[in-house]
Each structure stands twice: as structure tokens, then as C-alpha cells.
Amino acid sequence: MTGPNPDIKHPIAMHPRVGFLKPLVEAENVEIGDYTYYDDPDGPDKFVEKCVLHHYPFIGDRLVIGKFCAIAEGARFIMNGANHAMSGFSTYPFNIFGHGWEEGFDVATWQQENRGDTVIGNDVWIGMEAIVMPGISIGHGAIVAAKSVVTHDVPPYAIVAGNPAKVVKMRFDQRTVARLLEAAWWDWPAEKIGRNLAAIRGADIEALEAAS
């Protein structure tokens, strides 16, 4: 009951469209937890190229995705490299084209648009073609509906939908959420998770807390 090896790139036989991302992704400034997978009919191997956009090492922002996340086809993580300076009259990035246009560009006007790291918690489900904007934090256990555009932080165990994405429902009451965060089953050893799948899949918080 220890489950699949999280270091296997394609864990489902005869179903190559699903892949565990941790062994597939070697990109700088991208951290992905065990068992998090991406599902794409073209295969998960191009996750970074297709789904992590405008992510340049010199900027230094990180994409951090937790364990046991499910990421559907076409989800996009927009990183800080997509931002333009907005303090002047024009947002056009003259400086990147050179040939003299870079002269006089104040880097600070662009740096002030940096929103920091994008952090996705554990056990998060991100629906098809959802977009996560730079610097967003999505809490543990949250669900992002298909085609949503996430422009603000998402609380743990919230369901968000729309453009811009808004909380449409909390999956559990506040006290249960606090207890789930305290239990943090995603940090258990694989053997303990395997022994207690019924409690993890279920909705009895006391059973989850009593797991051994």
C-alpha cells in the first residue's frame, strides 16, 4: 500500500498523457512536490514550455507547486517576466528591442511590477485552461475551476471560478479547514497514506485525525 513511485515520469501504464511532474521538470526556479501530475493529450513532458510562461531565471521568481496536485490540460502559470512597466504613459517595452531604445530605461519602473513567487499548496486541483497570474498563492485543498483567471490569493479549501476568479464556495466549514491543515496528510509517509486512504478520501475529520 505504498502507492506508485513518485520518481516515475509516466506512472499509468498505457496512459502516457499523465505524468508526475517532479521527475519531468528540471527548470530553474521551479519546485514541484511528489505525486503532482499534469494531464495533456500531447504528453506532460513539455509542461514548462507550454504552461509556465515568461519565466526567466534572471528575474528570480519561483513557481512552487506542492504535493498531490492535479493540473489539467492547458493550465497556465504566468510569471513576472510578463509584466510591463506601468508608471509612465506607455506600457510598450521599447527597451527590449535595443538599437538605442534601451537608453534611459529605468529598470526600477519594471522591477516595481514584480509580484514575487507563485505558490500552489498541496492537494490543489487546477482545471482545464485555468490561468494563474504572477505572485499568486493558492491554499491547500483549493479547487480552481476550468478557464478561471486567478488574480488574487485563494484561501485553503476554497472553490474559485470566473474571470477574475472569485470564491464561489468553501469546501468545508472554517473549523474543519483548520483541522485539515493541522492534519496535513500530504506530509505523511507514503506507507501511512496508503494505510489511511479511506480517511483521506472520506469526509470524517475525526477518522483522519485518528489515523495511525
Beta strands, then each sheet from edge to edge (+ up, - down):
strand 1: 18-20
strand 2: 30-32
strand 3: 37-39
strand 4: 52-53
strand 5: 63-65
strand 6: 70-71
strand 7: 76-78
strand 8: 118-120
strand 9: 125-126
strand 10: 131-132
strand 11: 137-138
strand 12: 143-144
strand 13: 149-150
strand 14: 158-161
strand 15: 166-170
sheet 1: 1+ 3- 6- 9- 12- 14- 15+
sheet 2: 2+ 5+ 8+ 11+
sheet 3: 4+ 7+ 10+ 13+
end
